[in-house]
């Protein structure tokens, strides 16, 4: 396994849903295909819904990071503030 760059562990990442949506759109515009599904925006923001969406967005990011081509994308690196 080859390490491409050293990164600090990400423990907290505070982003608005619109920033996730922009990330997704930017990746699509750069030609990335078969991206993980971006969870839908919630209309009702109960504590339970917010936690569910947090988990789904984390899974979305893990899905992007699991793909070599998107992991090395400058758009994702910028989004993660690495």
Biopython code that builds the backbone (N, CA, C, O; Angstrom):
import numpy as np
from Bio.PDB.StructureBuilder import StructureBuilder

atoms = [
    (1, "UNK", "N", (0.855, -1.188, 0.000)),
    (1, "UNK", "CA", (0.000, 0.000, 0.000)),
    (1, "UNK", "C", (0.889, 1.234, 0.000)),
    (1, "UNK", "O", (1.881, 1.301, 0.726)),
    (2, "UNK", "N", (0.527, 2.192, -0.808)),
    (2, "UNK", "CA", (1.328, 3.392, -0.940)),
    (2, "UNK", "C", (0.569, 4.588, -0.376)),
    (2, "UNK", "O", (-0.594, 4.816, -0.708)),
    (3, "UNK", "N", (1.235, 5.331, 0.465)),
    (3, "UNK", "CA", (0.624, 6.538, 1.028)),
    (3, "UNK", "C", (0.871, 7.687, 0.070)),
    (3, "UNK", "O", (2.009, 7.952, -0.318)),
    (4, "UNK", "N", (-0.192, 8.362, -0.305)),
    (4, "UNK", "CA", (-0.082, 9.451, -1.271)),
    (4, "UNK", "C", (0.339, 10.748, -0.578)),
    (4, "UNK", "O", (1.167, 11.494, -1.101)),
    (5, "UNK", "N", (-0.221, 11.010, 0.577)),
    (5, "UNK", "CA", (0.142, 12.183, 1.358)),
    (5, "UNK", "C", (-0.228, 11.921, 2.803)),
    (5, "UNK", "O", (-1.124, 11.130, 3.098)),
    (6, "UNK", "N", (0.467, 12.588, 3.689)),
    (6, "UNK", "CA", (0.162, 12.460, 5.113)),
    (6, "UNK", "C", (-0.981, 13.393, 5.461)),
    (6, "UNK", "O", (-0.987, 14.559, 5.067)),
    (7, "UNK", "N", (-1.939, 12.879, 6.196)),
    (7, "UNK", "CA", (-3.055, 13.708, 6.628)),
    (7, "UNK", "C", (-3.309, 13.488, 8.104)),
    (7, "UNK", "O", (-3.066, 12.405, 8.638)),
    (8, "UNK", "N", (-3.793, 14.508, 8.743)),
    (8, "UNK", "CA", (-4.181, 14.359, 10.139)),
    (8, "UNK", "C", (-5.560, 13.705, 10.178)),
    (8, "UNK", "O", (-6.359, 13.901, 9.262)),
    (9, "UNK", "N", (-5.846, 12.941, 11.209)),
    (9, "UNK", "CA", (-7.175, 12.332, 11.313)),
    (9, "UNK", "C", (-8.251, 13.405, 11.412)),
    (9, "UNK", "O", (-8.075, 14.422, 12.083)),
    (10, "UNK", "N", (-9.342, 13.169, 10.748)),
    (10, "UNK", "CA", (-10.464, 14.111, 10.811)),
    (10, "UNK", "C", (-11.406, 13.631, 11.907)),
    (10, "UNK", "O", (-11.979, 12.545, 11.823)),
    (11, "UNK", "N", (-11.551, 14.445, 12.917)),
    (11, "UNK", "CA", (-12.453, 14.071, 13.995)),
    (11, "UNK", "C", (-13.736, 14.885, 13.935)),
    (11, "UNK", "O", (-14.808, 14.374, 14.257)),
    (12, "UNK", "N", (-13.638, 16.131, 13.531)),
    (12, "UNK", "CA", (-14.804, 16.999, 13.417)),
    (12, "UNK", "C", (-14.735, 17.750, 12.102)),
    (12, "UNK", "O", (-13.710, 18.335, 11.753)),
    (13, "UNK", "N", (-15.820, 17.722, 11.397)),
    (13, "UNK", "CA", (-15.921, 18.450, 10.152)),
    (13, "UNK", "C", (-17.286, 19.116, 10.153)),
    (13, "UNK", "O", (-18.316, 18.446, 10.070)),
    (14, "UNK", "N", (-17.288, 20.423, 10.245)),
    (14, "UNK", "CA", (-18.552, 21.151, 10.280)),
    (14, "UNK", "C", (-18.822, 21.747, 8.907)),
    (14, "UNK", "O", (-18.149, 22.680, 8.470)),
    (15, "UNK", "N", (-19.812, 21.192, 8.248)),
    (15, "UNK", "CA", (-20.205, 21.655, 6.919)),
    (15, "UNK", "C", (-21.719, 21.725, 6.851)),
    (15, "UNK", "O", (-22.422, 20.927, 7.470)),
    (16, "UNK", "N", (-22.201, 22.677, 6.101)),
    (16, "UNK", "CA", (-23.629, 22.778, 5.850)),
    (16, "UNK", "C", (-23.993, 21.802, 4.730)),
    (16, "UNK", "O", (-23.144, 21.398, 3.936)),
    (17, "UNK", "N", (-25.273, 21.435, 4.686)),
    (17, "UNK", "CA", (-25.715, 20.512, 3.647)),
    (17, "UNK", "C", (-25.408, 21.076, 2.263)),
    (17, "UNK", "O", (-25.023, 20.335, 1.358)),
    (18, "UNK", "N", (-25.576, 22.381, 2.100)),
    (18, "UNK", "CA", (-25.319, 23.005, 0.794)),
    (18, "UNK", "C", (-23.871, 22.798, 0.346)),
    (18, "UNK", "O", (-23.601, 22.731, -0.853)),
    (19, "UNK", "N", (-22.945, 22.696, 1.293)),
    (19, "UNK", "CA", (-21.545, 22.446, 0.947)),
    (19, "UNK", "C", (-21.360, 21.008, 0.444)),
    (19, "UNK", "O", (-20.564, 20.763, -0.463)),
    (20, "UNK", "N", (-22.095, 20.062, 1.035)),
    (20, "UNK", "CA", (-22.060, 18.685, 0.541)),
    (20, "UNK", "C", (-22.652, 18.628, -0.866)),
    (20, "UNK", "O", (-22.124, 17.941, -1.741)),
    (21, "UNK", "N", (-23.746, 19.350, -1.077)),
    (21, "UNK", "CA", (-24.391, 19.366, -2.390)),
    (21, "UNK", "C", (-23.448, 19.966, -3.435)),
    (21, "UNK", "O", (-23.377, 19.474, -4.561)),
    (22, "UNK", "N", (-22.728, 21.019, -3.070)),
    (22, "UNK", "CA", (-21.769, 21.637, -3.989)),
    (22, "UNK", "C", (-20.630, 20.672, -4.285)),
    (22, "UNK", "O", (-20.207, 20.559, -5.436)),
    (23, "UNK", "N", (-20.128, 19.977, -3.278)),
    (23, "UNK", "CA", (-19.083, 18.971, -3.491)),
    (23, "UNK", "C", (-19.551, 17.954, -4.522)),
    (23, "UNK", "O", (-18.825, 17.637, -5.465)),
    (24, "UNK", "N", (-20.752, 17.451, -4.342)),
    (24, "UNK", "CA", (-21.306, 16.436, -5.233)),
    (24, "UNK", "C", (-21.408, 16.975, -6.666)),
    (24, "UNK", "O", (-21.010, 16.306, -7.619)),
    (25, "UNK", "N", (-21.937, 18.170, -6.801)),
    (25, "UNK", "CA", (-22.078, 18.802, -8.124)),
    (25, "UNK", "C", (-20.717, 19.040, -8.762)),
    (25, "UNK", "O", (-20.532, 18.772, -9.949)),
    (26, "UNK", "N", (-19.767, 19.540, -7.987)),
    (26, "UNK", "CA", (-18.431, 19.802, -8.515)),
    (26, "UNK", "C", (-17.768, 18.519, -9.012)),
    (26, "UNK", "O", (-17.130, 18.511, -10.065)),
    (27, "UNK", "N", (-17.920, 17.440, -8.254)),
    (27, "UNK", "CA", (-17.341, 16.163, -8.678)),
    (27, "UNK", "C", (-17.991, 15.681, -9.975)),
    (27, "UNK", "O", (-17.304, 15.185, -10.867)),
    (28, "UNK", "N", (-19.305, 15.825, -10.078)),
    (28, "UNK", "CA", (-20.012, 15.437, -11.302)),
    (28, "UNK", "C", (-19.535, 16.270, -12.491)),
    (28, "UNK", "O", (-19.322, 15.740, -13.581)),
    (29, "UNK", "N", (-19.368, 17.577, -12.275)),
    (29, "UNK", "CA", (-18.937, 18.461, -13.355)),
    (29, "UNK", "C", (-17.512, 18.161, -13.803)),
    (29, "UNK", "O", (-17.142, 18.457, -14.939)),
    (30, "UNK", "N", (-16.714, 17.576, -12.918)),
    (30, "UNK", "CA", (-15.347, 17.205, -13.286)),
    (30, "UNK", "C", (-15.295, 15.827, -13.943)),
    (30, "UNK", "O", (-14.216, 15.332, -14.269)),
    (31, "UNK", "N", (-16.446, 15.219, -14.134)),
    (31, "UNK", "CA", (-16.508, 13.972, -14.873)),
    (31, "UNK", "C", (-16.502, 12.708, -14.033)),
    (31, "UNK", "O", (-16.447, 11.607, -14.581)),
    (32, "UNK", "N", (-16.557, 12.841, -12.727)),
    (32, "UNK", "CA", (-16.613, 11.651, -11.880)),
    (32, "UNK", "C", (-18.007, 11.038, -11.994)),
    (32, "UNK", "O", (-19.021, 11.728, -11.891)),
    (33, "UNK", "N", (-18.026, 9.730, -12.207)),
    (33, "UNK", "CA", (-19.288, 9.020, -12.387)),
    (33, "UNK", "C", (-19.469, 7.996, -11.288)),
    (33, "UNK", "O", (-18.531, 7.693, -10.551)),
    (34, "UNK", "N", (-20.660, 7.468, -11.178)),
    (34, "UNK", "CA", (-20.986, 6.440, -10.184)),
    (34, "UNK", "C", (-20.611, 6.868, -8.770)),
    (34, "UNK", "O", (-20.063, 6.087, -7.993)),
    (35, "UNK", "N", (-20.915, 8.113, -8.455)),
    (35, "UNK", "CA", (-20.656, 8.633, -7.108)),
    (35, "UNK", "C", (-21.640, 8.013, -6.128)),
    (35, "UNK", "O", (-22.730, 7.597, -6.519)),
    (36, "UNK", "N", (-21.261, 7.949, -4.862)),
    (36, "UNK", "CA", (-22.241, 7.517, -3.855)),
    (36, "UNK", "C", (-23.454, 8.449, -3.893)),
    (36, "UNK", "O", (-23.352, 9.600, -4.317)),
    (37, "UNK", "N", (-24.575, 7.947, -3.455)),
    (37, "UNK", "CA", (-25.797, 8.750, -3.438)),
    (37, "UNK", "C", (-25.707, 9.776, -2.311)),
    (37, "UNK", "O", (-25.433, 9.437, -1.160)),
    (38, "UNK", "N", (-25.944, 11.035, -2.668)),
    (38, "UNK", "CA", (-25.979, 12.094, -1.661)),
    (38, "UNK", "C", (-27.309, 12.013, -0.931)),
    (38, "UNK", "O", (-28.362, 12.061, -1.566)),
    (39, "UNK", "N", (-27.282, 11.892, 0.391)),
    (39, "UNK", "CA", (-28.549, 11.827, 1.128)),
    (39, "UNK", "C", (-29.391, 13.082, 0.868)),
    (39, "UNK", "O", (-28.847, 14.163, 0.642)),
    (40, "UNK", "N", (-30.699, 12.935, 0.900)),
    (40, "UNK", "CA", (-31.563, 14.092, 0.624)),
    (40, "UNK", "C", (-31.520, 15.120, 1.763)),
    (40, "UNK", "O", (-31.203, 14.809, 2.911)),
    (41, "UNK", "N", (-31.854, 16.347, 1.389)),
    (41, "UNK", "CA", (-31.966, 17.395, 2.392)),
    (41, "UNK", "C", (-33.236, 17.155, 3.203)),
    (41, "UNK", "O", (-34.261, 16.734, 2.667)),
    (42, "UNK", "N", (-33.151, 17.427, 4.495)),
    (42, "UNK", "CA", (-34.300, 17.212, 5.374)),
    (42, "UNK", "C", (-35.135, 18.476, 5.483)),
    (42, "UNK", "O", (-34.602, 19.581, 5.583)),
    (43, "UNK", "N", (-36.432, 18.303, 5.464)),
    (43, "UNK", "CA", (-37.315, 19.437, 5.668)),
    (43, "UNK", "C", (-37.623, 19.620, 7.150)),
    (43, "UNK", "O", (-37.683, 20.746, 7.643)),
    (44, "UNK", "N", (-37.816, 18.516, 7.853)),
    (44, "UNK", "CA", (-38.077, 18.568, 9.287)),
    (44, "UNK", "C", (-36.798, 18.216, 10.029)),
    (44, "UNK", "O", (-36.258, 17.124, 9.855)),
    (45, "UNK", "N", (-36.320, 19.120, 10.845)),
    (45, "UNK", "CA", (-35.026, 18.943, 11.484)),
    (45, "UNK", "C", (-35.155, 18.523, 12.945)),
    (45, "UNK", "O", (-34.752, 19.254, 13.851)),
    (46, "UNK", "N", (-35.707, 17.364, 13.156)),
    (46, "UNK", "CA", (-35.748, 16.844, 14.521)),
    (46, "UNK", "C", (-34.362, 16.323, 14.882)),
    (46, "UNK", "O", (-33.529, 16.101, 14.003)),
    (47, "UNK", "N", (-34.122, 16.132, 16.154)),
    (47, "UNK", "CA", (-32.815, 15.631, 16.603)),
    (47, "UNK", "C", (-32.508, 14.279, 15.964)),
    (47, "UNK", "O", (-31.378, 14.016, 15.551)),
    (48, "UNK", "N", (-33.512, 13.441, 15.890)),
    (48, "UNK", "CA", (-33.332, 12.110, 15.293)),
    (48, "UNK", "C", (-32.988, 12.216, 13.811)),
    (48, "UNK", "O", (-32.086, 11.529, 13.332)),
    (49, "UNK", "N", (-33.710, 13.083, 13.076)),
    (49, "UNK", "CA", (-33.447, 13.267, 11.653)),
    (49, "UNK", "C", (-32.052, 13.818, 11.402)),
    (49, "UNK", "O", (-31.362, 13.384, 10.480)),
    (50, "UNK", "N", (-31.643, 14.766, 12.217)),
    (50, "UNK", "CA", (-30.319, 15.370, 12.064)),
    (50, "UNK", "C", (-29.235, 14.317, 12.282)),
    (50, "UNK", "O", (-28.264, 14.271, 11.528)),
    (51, "UNK", "N", (-29.382, 13.491, 13.279)),
    (51, "UNK", "CA", (-28.390, 12.435, 13.548)),
    (51, "UNK", "C", (-28.383, 11.407, 12.418)),
    (51, "UNK", "O", (-27.317, 10.939, 12.018)),
    (52, "UNK", "N", (-29.540, 11.056, 11.908)),
    (52, "UNK", "CA", (-29.606, 10.116, 10.793)),
    (52, "UNK", "C", (-28.892, 10.683, 9.576)),
    (52, "UNK", "O", (-28.128, 9.980, 8.915)),
    (53, "UNK", "N", (-29.140, 11.956, 9.279)),
    (53, "UNK", "CA", (-28.475, 12.570, 8.129)),
    (53, "UNK", "C", (-26.978, 12.674, 8.359)),
    (53, "UNK", "O", (-26.207, 12.497, 7.416)),
    (54, "UNK", "N", (-26.546, 12.952, 9.568)),
    (54, "UNK", "CA", (-25.113, 13.016, 9.871)),
    (54, "UNK", "C", (-24.447, 11.684, 9.536)),
    (54, "UNK", "O", (-23.387, 11.643, 8.913)),
    (55, "UNK", "N", (-25.087, 10.603, 9.959)),
    (55, "UNK", "CA", (-24.552, 9.263, 9.685)),
    (55, "UNK", "C", (-24.513, 9.007, 8.176)),
    (55, "UNK", "O", (-23.527, 8.478, 7.662)),
    (56, "UNK", "N", (-25.572, 9.378, 7.475)),
    (56, "UNK", "CA", (-25.624, 9.169, 6.021)),
    (56, "UNK", "C", (-24.572, 10.009, 5.294)),
    (56, "UNK", "O", (-23.968, 9.541, 4.329)),
    (57, "UNK", "N", (-24.350, 11.233, 5.743)),
    (57, "UNK", "CA", (-23.326, 12.074, 5.121)),
    (57, "UNK", "C", (-21.928, 11.530, 5.404)),
    (57, "UNK", "O", (-21.042, 11.612, 4.553)),
    (58, "UNK", "N", (-21.733, 10.981, 6.584)),
    (58, "UNK", "CA", (-20.451, 10.343, 6.897)),
    (58, "UNK", "C", (-20.228, 9.142, 5.981)),
    (58, "UNK", "O", (-19.121, 8.934, 5.486)),
    (59, "UNK", "N", (-21.271, 8.360, 5.758)),
    (59, "UNK", "CA", (-21.172, 7.218, 4.838)),
    (59, "UNK", "C", (-20.879, 7.700, 3.417)),
    (59, "UNK", "O", (-20.118, 7.067, 2.686)),
    (60, "UNK", "N", (-21.479, 8.810, 3.037)),
    (60, "UNK", "CA", (-21.225, 9.400, 1.722)),
    (60, "UNK", "C", (-19.742, 9.744, 1.574)),
    (60, "UNK", "O", (-19.118, 9.404, 0.569)),
    (61, "UNK", "N", (-19.182, 10.421, 2.580)),
    (61, "UNK", "CA", (-17.763, 10.782, 2.523)),
    (61, "UNK", "C", (-16.869, 9.545, 2.515)),
    (61, "UNK", "O", (-15.868, 9.505, 1.800)),
    (62, "UNK", "N", (-17.226, 8.547, 3.300)),
    (62, "UNK", "CA", (-16.452, 7.302, 3.296)),
    (62, "UNK", "C", (-16.511, 6.634, 1.920)),
    (62, "UNK", "O", (-15.528, 6.053, 1.462)),
    (63, "UNK", "N", (-17.661, 6.722, 1.274)),
    (63, "UNK", "CA", (-17.792, 6.179, -0.075)),
    (63, "UNK", "C", (-16.900, 6.898, -1.067)),
    (63, "UNK", "O", (-16.300, 6.267, -1.937)),
    (64, "UNK", "N", (-16.807, 8.217, -0.945)),
    (64, "UNK", "CA", (-15.909, 8.976, -1.817)),
    (64, "UNK", "C", (-14.450, 8.623, -1.527)),
    (64, "UNK", "O", (-13.646, 8.471, -2.446)),
    (65, "UNK", "N", (-14.123, 8.495, -0.257)),
    (65, "UNK", "CA", (-12.744, 8.194, 0.137)),
    (65, "UNK", "C", (-12.340, 6.771, -0.246)),
    (65, "UNK", "O", (-11.151, 6.484, -0.384)),
    (66, "UNK", "N", (-13.303, 5.892, -0.416)),
    (66, "UNK", "CA", (-13.002, 4.501, -0.767)),
    (66, "UNK", "C", (-12.657, 4.353, -2.248)),
    (66, "UNK", "O", (-12.154, 3.313, -2.673)),
    (67, "UNK", "N", (-12.924, 5.376, -3.013)),
    (67, "UNK", "CA", (-12.646, 5.325, -4.458)),
    (67, "UNK", "C", (-11.359, 6.088, -4.739)),
    (67, "UNK", "O", (-11.257, 7.279, -4.446)),
    (68, "UNK", "N", (-10.389, 5.404, -5.303)),
    (68, "UNK", "CA", (-9.076, 5.997, -5.557)),
    (68, "UNK", "C", (-9.168, 7.310, -6.336)),
    (68, "UNK", "O", (-8.482, 8.282, -6.018)),
    (69, "UNK", "N", (-10.028, 7.325, -7.365)),
    (69, "UNK", "CA", (-10.092, 8.516, -8.217)),
    (69, "UNK", "C", (-10.684, 9.722, -7.481)),
    (69, "UNK", "O", (-10.221, 10.845, -7.685)),
    (70, "UNK", "N", (-11.682, 9.521, -6.644)),
    (70, "UNK", "CA", (-12.234, 10.672, -5.924)),
    (70, "UNK", "C", (-11.401, 11.011, -4.695)),
    (70, "UNK", "O", (-11.343, 12.173, -4.293)),
    (71, "UNK", "N", (-10.760, 10.025, -4.098)),
    (71, "UNK", "CA", (-9.903, 10.285, -2.933)),
    (71, "UNK", "C", (-8.814, 11.288, -3.271)),
    (71, "UNK", "O", (-8.458, 12.131, -2.447)),
    (72, "UNK", "N", (-8.289, 11.197, -4.481)),
    (72, "UNK", "CA", (-7.211, 12.088, -4.904)),
    (72, "UNK", "C", (-7.702, 13.355, -5.599)),
    (72, "UNK", "O", (-6.902, 14.131, -6.122)),
    (73, "UNK", "N", (-9.005, 13.561, -5.603)),
    (73, "UNK", "CA", (-9.572, 14.744, -6.241)),
    (73, "UNK", "C", (-9.289, 15.988, -5.395)),
    (73, "UNK", "O", (-9.484, 15.987, -4.180)),
    (74, "UNK", "N", (-8.832, 17.037, -6.058)),
    (74, "UNK", "CA", (-8.564, 18.288, -5.343)),
    (74, "UNK", "C", (-9.842, 18.863, -4.743)),
    (74, "UNK", "O", (-9.802, 19.526, -3.706)),
    (75, "UNK", "N", (-10.965, 18.613, -5.389)),
    (75, "UNK", "CA", (-12.251, 19.106, -4.877)),
    (75, "UNK", "C", (-12.522, 18.480, -3.506)),
    (75, "UNK", "O", (-12.915, 19.186, -2.577)),
    (76, "UNK", "N", (-12.319, 17.170, -3.369)),
    (76, "UNK", "CA", (-12.539, 16.499, -2.093)),
    (76, "UNK", "C", (-11.499, 16.923, -1.071)),
    (76, "UNK", "O", (-11.831, 17.142, 0.094)),
    (77, "UNK", "N", (-10.259, 17.041, -1.485)),
    (77, "UNK", "CA", (-9.187, 17.472, -0.562)),
    (77, "UNK", "C", (-9.516, 18.853, -0.010)),
    (77, "UNK", "O", (-9.366, 19.095, 1.187)),
    (78, "UNK", "N", (-9.967, 19.763, -0.880)),
    (78, "UNK", "CA", (-10.342, 21.107, -0.426)),
    (78, "UNK", "C", (-11.542, 21.056, 0.518)),
    (78, "UNK", "O", (-11.569, 21.759, 1.527)),
    (79, "UNK", "N", (-12.531, 20.229, 0.192)),
    (79, "UNK", "CA", (-13.719, 20.103, 1.026)),
    (79, "UNK", "C", (-13.346, 19.630, 2.430)),
    (79, "UNK", "O", (-13.883, 20.125, 3.421)),
    (80, "UNK", "N", (-12.434, 18.682, 2.507)),
    (80, "UNK", "CA", (-12.009, 18.140, 3.798)),
    (80, "UNK", "C", (-10.993, 19.021, 4.523)),
    (80, "UNK", "O", (-10.599, 18.746, 5.656)),
    (81, "UNK", "N", (-10.579, 20.091, 3.832)),
    (81, "UNK", "CA", (-9.637, 21.056, 4.400)),
    (81, "UNK", "C", (-8.328, 20.387, 4.790)),
    (81, "UNK", "O", (-7.781, 20.640, 5.864)),
    (82, "UNK", "N", (-7.835, 19.533, 3.906)),
    (82, "UNK", "CA", (-6.583, 18.824, 4.176)),
    (82, "UNK", "C", (-5.395, 19.597, 3.660)),
    (82, "UNK", "O", (-4.257, 19.148, 3.801)),
]
sb = StructureBuilder()
sb.init_structure("model")
sb.init_model(0)
sb.init_chain("A")
sb.init_seg("    ")
for serial, (resi, resn, name, xyz) in enumerate(atoms, 1):
    if name == "N":
        sb.init_residue(resn, " ", resi, " ")
    sb.init_atom(name, np.array(xyz, "f"), 0.0, 1.0, " ", f" {name:<3s}", serial, name[0])
structure = sb.get_structure()
